Amino acid sequence: MSDAAILTKPKTLALPTTLILIPLAAAVLGLLVRYVGYASVVQDASLADFADGLCRWDCQWYVRIAEQGYDPFPVPSMVNAGNWAFFPLFPMLVGLLRLLTGLPTMLVATATSIAISVGAARLAWPLLGRDLRAYAIFSAFLLCGPFSIYFTTFYTEVLFLFLTVSVFAALHRQNFLLAGVLAALLSATRIVGVFIFLALLLEMWRAHRAAGGTLRTALPELFRRADWLLALAVAPLGLFAYMAYLHWLIGDALAFSHVQRAWGRPMGNPAVFVWNALTKFPETGLVPTVPQQLALATLTGYALTAILVLKKRYAMAVFCVVCLTLPLFAGMASMLRFVAGLAPLPLLLSEVLARHRWLTLAALICLPIAGYFGTRGWLTGYLTLV
């Protein structure tokens, strides 16, 4: 190549650099958007109070766990329930970093959540078909979108999403042992995380079929593959470790489930809960009620799961069905958060929006705007977001 050609050749950023800069840019924009939303609601808002100011609802429980650990029994406070419903991995991580740095809990939690979100975006690259437009949309969704509050403060949604992406990225490379180790961490993050082992089983079956295996030879092949067996054995260890700890602490290994009664969340039929929420019409006006919004979010989650099935992403689809359905047995509360934090769904939505340039542009414009209003809703008590 001539010197003239070298001088005139357009310079572009290397792909690895681009893949880091995109979520970092979304993170900076997200901080700006959320601060503007925070300042528009809170009088005398300041940067010093910003991280603590966004800590609302369950966030305060996680702060307490990170600083003081889990409650004994009976609970020595004026609350009517212990904090055992909140799984330990993320508050343990924040608590450890807090001890190592000496920084305030919410500052550590916010920085850690943003870093994890950036990592989740980067790991999602192969799962997004290595499409830069989908990658940009997914990064914006996590770090400056309407639900970015879940992924940038102190909620387990960010670690749950990161580990879910990590498991499926490992399965994408057919690294089943790594997927099993990551699944163990996922099972210590939220109770539904333990069901990722179903995804491992389905991907093992898929690999077995691709190698010419049959249903008759599947079980012998499983026992022949030590890495597969070990992955399945390791996958639920996070949950088992937490159960053992609860048994040692208060004598109830299932306290994370039993405490739901004290939280006023009776068990029932998911279909009935969804139907009752859908038919909870507003008394005045046309704006859907909070129950209707939660029901629509739930149905959107199931609709996206159906698309995963059509795309033959069966492992993701099965995991999504479980993660959407199990919480519904306790009612509609938090269903928008559960849908937003279920990694295969925003991954799929990002792919869909990235098919057309105009949709990509619209998404990248609308997500930060929605992030501003999402922050305001979070701070003003908009219950759909809780």
N, C-alpha and C positions, 0 to 999 in steps of 0.2 A: 504494500500500500504506500502511495507517495506521501511526502510530507504535507502537501496541500490537502490531500484527502483526510489525513489524520486531523489536521487543524479544523476542517469543516465538518467532521463527523459529530453529530449531536451527542451531548453527554447526558447520560441517564444514571440515576442512582442504582446501585447494585440491589438485587432483589432482597437479600437478607437485611440490608439497611432499610429498605422501603417497608419491609414487614415489621420492623420495630418502630419506625417513625409514625406509621399510621395509627396504631393504638396509643402511642404516646401523645400524638396531636389530639386524639379524641379525649384522652385523660385530661389534658390541659384545658381544652374547651369545656369539658364536663365540670371541672372545678369552677371555671368562670360562670357557667350557666347556673350551677347550683348556688353559688355565692350570691349572684344577682337575685335569684328566687328567694334565698334566705334573707337578704337585706330588704327585699320588698315586703316581707312579712314581720320581721323582728325589729323592734325599735332599738336604736343604738347598737346595731349589728357591728361586729368587729371580727377581723380575721382570727384573733385570739380565741374567740368563742365559737368559731364556725363549726369545728368538728363536733364539739359537745352539743351545739345547737341543733344539729341534724340527728342526734341520738334520741330517737323516740320509740315508743311501743316496746317491742321485744328487745330492742337494742340495749335497753337499760338492764335487762336480765343478764345479757351476755357480759356487760361490763362488770356486774356484780360477781359472776362466775369467774371471770378473768382475775379479779382482784381478791376474792374471798373464797373461791371454790364452791362446792356443792353444799346444800343445806343438810344438817343432820335431821333426825326425827325424834321428837316433834320439832317443827320449824320454830326457831327462836326469834320470831318477828311478828308483825301485825298482819301478814298476808295469810290468805286461806289456802295456800298451796306452796309446795316446795318448787325448786328450780330444776328438778330432775328430768322434766320433759325436754330440756334443751341439751342436745348431744355435745360431747366434750371437745372434739378435735380443734375446732376453730378458737373457742375461748382459751383452750390450753396453749395454742400457738401464740395468741395475742398476749396472754399472761406471761409466757416465757420471754417474749420480745420486750415486754414492759420491764421485766426484771433486769434484762441484759442492758437495756438502754437507759432506764431511769426516766423515760418520757411519760407524759400523761397517757392514760389508757386509750382514749378516743383518738388521739393523734397517732398512736401506734396502730390502732385498728384501721383507721382511715388509710394510712400509707400502705399497710399490708393488703387491704382489700383492693386498692387501686393496682398495686403490683401484681396481685393474683389475677385481676381482670385482664391486665396487659398480657400476662402469661397465658391465660385461657384463650385470648384472641390469637396469639402466636401459635399455640398448639392446634388450634382449629383449622389452620391453613390447609392441610391435606383433606380434612373432612369437608371443606368448602369447595372441593374440586380445584384447588389452587387458582381460584378466580379472584382477582384483586378487587373487583367491584363488590362481590359478596363479602370479602374480607373486610373491606372498609365499612360496609353496612353493619356487619356483626360487631366490629370494634366500636362503632358509634352507639349501637344498641346497648352494649355493656357499660360504656364509660360516659356517655352524655345523653342517653335516651330517657324516655319517661320513667323507666324503672331502674335507672342507674343508681338510685338511692340504695337499692338492695345490694348492689355490687361494689359500693364505694364507701359504706359506713361500717357497721358492725352487725351484719346478718350472715347466717351460715349459707345463704343462697350463693354467695360468691365462691366459697370453697366447694360447695356441692356442685356447682356448674363447672368449675375448674377440674375437679376430679372426674366428673362425668366425661368431659371432653378428653381428659387424659386417658381414661379407660378405653374409649372408643378409638382414640388415636393409636393406642397400643394394639387393639384388636385389628385396626386397619393394616398394621404391619405384621399381624399374626404373631405378636409377642405375647403369648398367653400368660406366661409367668409374671411378666411385668403388669399385665392387666389385672391379674389376681391380687398382687400386692396393692395396686392402686384401689382396687375394689374394697380391700380391707379398710383402707383409709376412708373411703366413701361411706362404708357402713358405720363408721364412727362419727360421721358428720350429720346425717339425718337418718331416721329409722328406715325410710324407704330405700336408702342407699344399699342395703343388704341385698335387695332384689336384682342388683346388677349381675348377680351370678347367672340369672336367666339369659342375659345377653352373652355371657361367656359360653354357656352351653350351646346356644344357637350358632355362635360363630365357630365353635369347635365342630359342630355338625356340618356347617357349611364347608369348612376346610376338609373334613372327612369325605364329603360328597364330591368336592372338586378333585380329590385324589382318587376317585373311582370307588369309594367305599359305599356300603349299603347299610340299611337298618340292621341287618343281621350281624354285620361286622363292626357296628358302632361301639358296642360295649367292650368287646375285646380290644379294639383300638384305643379306647379311653384308658384301659388298664395297662396298655403297653406304653402309653405316653406319660412318663413321670411328670413332665412339666404341666400337662393338662390336669392331672390329678392334684398336684400341689397347688395349682392356681385355684381350683375349686375348693380345696381345703382351706386355703388362706383367706379367700374372699370374705367370709363372714366374721373374721377374727376381731375386727374393730367393734362390732356390736357385742360379741361375746365378752370382750374385755370390759366394756362399759357395764354390761350386766353383772359381771363378777365384782366390779367396783361397787355398784349399787347394793349388791348383796352384802358386801363387807361393811359398807357405810351405814345402811339403814335396815338391812335384813330383807329387802325386797328387790330382786333382780329385775322385776318388770315395773318398777316405780315410774318409769317414763311413760308407760301406758296407763297405769292405775291413777296417776295424778290428773288425768284428763277429767275425771269426775269432779274434782275440786275446781277445775277451770270452767265448769258448767258446759261441757261438750258431750252431751249424751250420744250414744251410738244409735244409728238408724240406717234406713235404706237409702243408698246414694241416689237412686232414681227419684225417690220421693222428695229428697232434699232439693234436687235440681228442679223438679217440677214446681214445688212450692215456691222456690225462689223466682222462677220464670213468671209465675202468676201473681207475684206481689207487685201489682200495678201502682203507679203513683196516684195519690189522692187528687193532686192538681198538676197541671202541666203535662209535658210530653217527655221530660227527661226520665230515663229509666231509673228505678230505685236501686239502692246499693245491692240488694239481693239479686235483682235482675242483671245488673252489671257483672256480678260474680258468676252467675249462671252462664251468661254469654261468654265470659272468659273461659269457663270450663268447657263449654261446647266448642269454642274455637280451638282449645287444646286437643280435644278429641278429633276435630276435623283435620287438623294438621297431622295428627297421628295416623289417620286414615290415608293421608297422602304419603306418609312414610311407608305404609304397607304397599300402596300402589307402586312406589319406587323400589320395592323389594328390600327395604332396609328393616328387615324383620326384627333384628336384635334391638334396634333403637325403638321400634314401635312397641314391642312387648314391654320394654322398660318404661316407656311413657304411659302405657295403659295402667300399669301397676302404680306408678307415681301419681297419676291423676285420680285413680279410683280409691286407693286406700284412705287418703285424707277425707274423702267425701263421706265415709262412714261416720265421721264425727261432725258433719255439717259443712256449710259453705265458707266458713271463715278462712281467710288467707288464700283462697283459691287463685286469685289473680297473681299473687306472689309465687305460688307453686308453679303456675303455668309459665310465667316469665323466667323462672329459674331452672326450667327443665331444658337442658342444653340442646337436645335434638330439635326442639321446636323453633327457637330463634335461629339456629343454623339453617333449617329448612326455609324459614321465612326470608332469611337473607339471600339464599340462593334464588328464590322466586322473584324477589324484587330486583335482583341483579341481572335478570334476563334482558331488561330493556334499559337503555341509558337514561331515558327520561324518568323511569321509576327509581333508578339508583340516585339520580340527582334530587328527586323529590324526597326520597327517604333521608338523604344526608342533610337536607335543609330542614325537614320536619322533625327529625329525631331530637336535635338540640332544643328546638322550640318547645316540643313536648316535654323535654327534660326540665325546662324552666317551670312549666305548669305542674309537672309531677312533683317538683320540690315544694311549690306553694301548697299543693294539695296535701302533701306529707305533713307540712308544718301546721296546716289549718285543720287537721283532723278529718281528712277525706277518707272515710272508712273502707272504701273499696280497695285502697292501697295497702291496708294494714295486714 
